[in-house]
Amino acid sequence: MERDLYKKILIATDGSESGKQAINAGMEIARLSQGKVYALYVIDTADYPQGMGDPKWKTVIEEHFKTFGLELTAVVEEAAEAAGAEVEFVILEGHPAEKILNFAEKRDVDMIVIGSVGKTDVERFLLGSVSEKVVRNAKVPVLVVHRKRE
């Protein structure tokens, strides 16, 4: 592997088991290429309950998601330290696939690493798959990491 091939790696994580494995895979690539890692957590605003009229309730939910994102920072920083990689953690709000693709383009990343939750065909049809949308629309290579089966 050329050392300058993947100098800027975007790891999109959601806290799932496959997301944690994506962190490990992305950090290993960063270690081998001596690249910089952008660890991205997107607060999916579509997950907010519909008709949330009370602003206090919305604030509580937003704070919950932000706290969860910050907890992921520790996981990412630990993996980066072990890999000897420079890491920048970013939290955004919106539709995950769209935010991942926009961030990758703006930061001119060389590779996107993302976990796959493993939805069924029906779930993918009805809800869509973030990793599938990223793979279809990314302008750079995408590594999709699946959860290890026991």
N, C-alpha and C positions, 0 to 999 in steps of 0.2 A: 504494500500500500504506500502510495506517495505521501510524504509527510505534509505536503501543502494542499492535499486534495480536499479535506474537510476541516477548514480552519474555523468556520463559524457554524456551530451545530445548535439547532433549536430542539429542545426536548419539551414536548407538550405533555403535561401530566395532570391527572385529575384525582390522584389519591387512591385509585383502584390498584389491585394487585398487578394488572398488566401495566398500569402507569408507573408503578415502582420498578418493574422489570425494564421498562423503557428508559427510566433514569439510569439504571445500571448499564444497559447496552449503550446508551448515548455517551455516558462517561467513559466507557472503555474505548469507544471510537475517538473521543476527545484526547484520551491518554495516548493512544497510538499516533494520532496526528498532531498532538500538542496544540490543539485548537481551543477556542473559547466556546463556552456553553451559555446559551440563553435558556433558562428554565421558565417556561410559561404556564401559568395557571389561569384559566378563563372562568370567571364566574358567569355561569349560564343564566342570564336573566329570564330565559323562558321557564326556568325551574321555579320562579316566584309564583305563588298561588294567584290565580286569576281574581280580578276585582279586589285587590288589596287596597282598600280605601283608606285605612288608618295609616298615616305616615309613621307613627311610632312602630307599628308592626313591620313595615317595610324596612325601617332602620335596623330593627332587631335581626331580620333575615340577612340584610346586607352585612352586618357586623359578623354574623355567624359564618358566612361564606368567606369573608376577609380573614377571619381568625383561622379557618381551616386552611386557606391558602398560605398563611404565614407559618402554620405548622409544617406544611410541606417544605418550606424553606430549610428547615433543619435537616430533613431527609436528603435534600438536594445538596446542601453544603457539606454534609458528611461524605456523600458519594464523591463530590468534587475534590474534597481534601484527600481522600484515598487515591483518586486518580491523578492528583496533582494538576487539576484543570482550573482555569479561571472561570468563574460562573457569575452570571447576572440573573437574579430572580425577578420576574415581572408578573404582576397580577393585572388582568384586564377584565372588563365586563362586556358581555354581549353574546353573540352566537359563536360558540367555540371554533367551528371550522373556519368561519369568516375571519375571526380575530387571528387565528393561527396563520392563515394564508397571508393576511395583510401584514402581520408582524414579520413574517419570513421575507416578504418582498421589501419592506422598508429597511430591514437590517441587512439585506443582501446575504442571507444565510446560504450555506452550501449544502445542508442536509437537514431534514426534519425527522425526528424520532418521536413516535407516538404509540401509545398502547391501544390495544383493541379489546373492547369489553366483551366481544363475542355475542352480539345480539343474534337472535334467530332471524330467519328470512322474513317472517311477518313483521317483527319489530323493526328491521331495517327498512322494509317497505313503508310502514306507517310513520316511523319516527326519523328515519335516516340514520346514517352512521357518520360520526365525526371523522373517524379515520378514513372511511371510504371517500368522503367528500374532499378530504385533504389530498389523498392519493390521486384522485381524478383531476384536481385543479392546481396542484403544486407545479412550480416551474423548476424545482430541484428534486433530487432523489428523496424518497420517503421510506423510512424503515418502520414497518408496523410490527410491534412486539406483542405476541399473544401471551396470555396467562398460561403458565405451566400447569398441565393437568396432573393430578395425583394418580 
